[in-house]
Amino acid sequence: MLVLVESQGEMINHIETHVSHAADNIQQGVGALQKAPTQDRQWMCYAIIILLILLLISVCTVIGIKQPWKK
């Protein structure tokens, strides 16, 4: 009977440890979710800027090759 009570006490300790770790993980997840919209918006701005730069380079290249003012 004593061995059974001790093993149940150890199981309860393990459960408490897992619940504590789960609470920590939930808090970290909530923090990450709060940061996500601003980080997503920031990467979207970077992508748009890079796209505009590439578009400008390609337009300049096409104009340089065609040279419509020299017929």
Sequence and secondary structure as in RCSB ss.txt:
>XXXX:A:sequence
MLVLVESQGEMINHIETHVSHAADNIQQGVGALQKAPTQDRQWMCYAIIILLILLLISVCTVIGIKQPWKK
>XXXX:A:secstr
 HHHHHHHHHHHHHHHHHHHHHHHHHHHHHHHHHHHHHHHHHHHHHHHHHHHHHHHHHHHHHHHHH TT  
